[in-house]
Amino acid sequence: MPKGKKRHKKGSGGTPHRASKRTPLGSRSLPAIPPIVPFGEVIAEAPVLRVKIQGAPTVPDGKYSLIDAYCTDPDCDCRKAYIVVRAENTAEDIAYISVGWESLSFYKNWMKAPRPPGISLADLKGPSLMPMMPQSSLAKPLLEVLRSYFEDPEKIGFYKERYFQFKAHLVERP
């Protein structure tokens, strides 16, 4: 080892050696994370779903906007909606929830690589909190209250339709 160079030890704060920079897909550089964009910013006049929560012991009563967003990578076929939950009386984002509607085997094949630490196949299928996003203290209780909402076949149909509209729009863009 050249003088002055130190081998990286996990948790030491030093520079990691090349092998630890490998991504799950095996490349040497970290993959670019495709941006996620709200449906209404790409396709005009898109309604935002709203839910009224009342009587839940862990979530304040009120109306909540569910702003659906999708991955802008035209080559990605994640079949997931990314939901930003916002209380209607504030501009504060309370929770970031991902909702996948395909089978666990679909997500296992879609991943084609080891999952990042802390992410299970059930998280990919969703609904689940998005681990890389800032979550408020209400995020977990809100997810539990909204879980049946996101498992309703009619609501999933709404998100599936918008996902495919969004992806078709990406392909059609000049």
N, C-alpha and C positions, 0 to 999 in steps of 0.2 A: 504494500500500500504506500503511495507517495507520501512523503513527509508533509505534515500539516493537514492531511485529510483524515477525518475520523469516520469510522463506520457508524452508520445510524443504528441506534438502539431504539426499539419501540418505546414511545413515550418520552424519549430524551429531549425532544425539541430540535434535534439536529436535522440535517438534510437527509431524506431517505435515499437509499440506493435504488438503482433502476428497477429491480424486481418488485419493490413495493409500490412503484408507480403504475403497475399494470392494472388495466381496467378489467371488469368482468368479461369483456369481449376480447381481451388479450392484446389490445393495442398498447403502445408505449405511452401515448398521451391521453389525458382525460377527455372523454367525449364531450362535445358541446351539448348542453341541455336545450332541447327545442323549446322555444317560448310557448307559453300557453296564453291564449288570447280569448277574451269573452266573445261569445257568439254574436252579440249585438254590435261589436266593433268591426266585424267582418261582413255580416249580413244585416242590412238595414231593417228597421222596424221589427225587431225581435222582442217578443214579450219576455219579461222576467217573471218567473214563478214566485209566488209569495205564499207563505204559510202563516197561520195564526196558531200560536202556542198559548194554551191556557191551562192552568192547574197543574203544570209539571212542577214538582217540588224543587228541582235543581236548576230550572231555567226560568228567567223572568217572563211573565206574561207579555205578549206583544206580537207584532207582525214582523216577520223576517223575510228578507229578499234572498232568493237562491239564484245567484248569478252564475250561469253555466258557461264554462270556458273549455277550449279544446286545444290539443297539440297542433302546432302549425307545421310540423314536419310532414310533407306530403308522402314520404316513404314510410312513415310510422303507421302501423295499424293496431294501436293499443286498445281501441274500442272502450274508451273510458271518457267520462265527463269529469271535469274538475269544477267543483262548486265552491264559490265564495259565499259564505253566509254573512249577512249584514243585517243588523237591527234597523228597522225602517226609520226610527227616530234619530239615528246617528249615521255618520259616514264611516264608522269603525268596522273593520272586518273582524268578525268574531271567530270564524272557523274556516279552514280550507279542507274540503272533503273530496276524496276521489271516489268515483263510482264506476266500477267495471261490471259489465253484465254478461260476459261470456263465462264458459265453464273454467274450472281450475286447470284442466288439461290445456285449454286454449292459452292461458297465461303462462303455463309452464313452457309450452312450445314457443310462445312469443318472446319470452325472456331469453331462451337459448344460451343461457350462461348462469353462473351462480348469482343469486340475488344479493344485493347489497346487505350488509349486516342490519338486522332489525326489521327487515321487510319480508313478510310471509306471502305465500300465494293467496291466502285469504285477504291480505291487504290489497293485492293487485285486483282481485275480483271486487272487493269493496262491498258496501261503503266502509271507508276508513279515513282516518285523519291523514293528511299528507305530511310525511315526516320531515320534509325539508322546508316547510313553511312555518312562519310564526303562528302559534295558536294562542288564543286567549284562555283565561281560566275557565270560561264557559264552553270551550270547544268539546271536551269529552262528554259532559252532560248533554250538550246539544246534539252530538252525534247519536247518543243513546235514545234521545227523544225522537230524532228524525230517522232512525234506522228503519222502521216499518214504512215510512214514507218512501225511502230510497229502494225498498224491496218490492214496492207495488208495481206489478207488470205494466200498468198504464203509464206510470211516471217513467219507468225504464224505457218504454216505447217512445215517449217524448224525447228523452235524451239520445236514444239510438237514432231517431230520425234526424235530430239536429246534428249529431256527430257526422252522419253520412252527407248531409247538406253541406256542412262546413268543409269536409274533406273534398267533396266534389267542387266546391268553390275554389279551393286551393289549386286543383288541377286545371280549372278553366281560366285562371288568372293569366293575363298576358305577361 
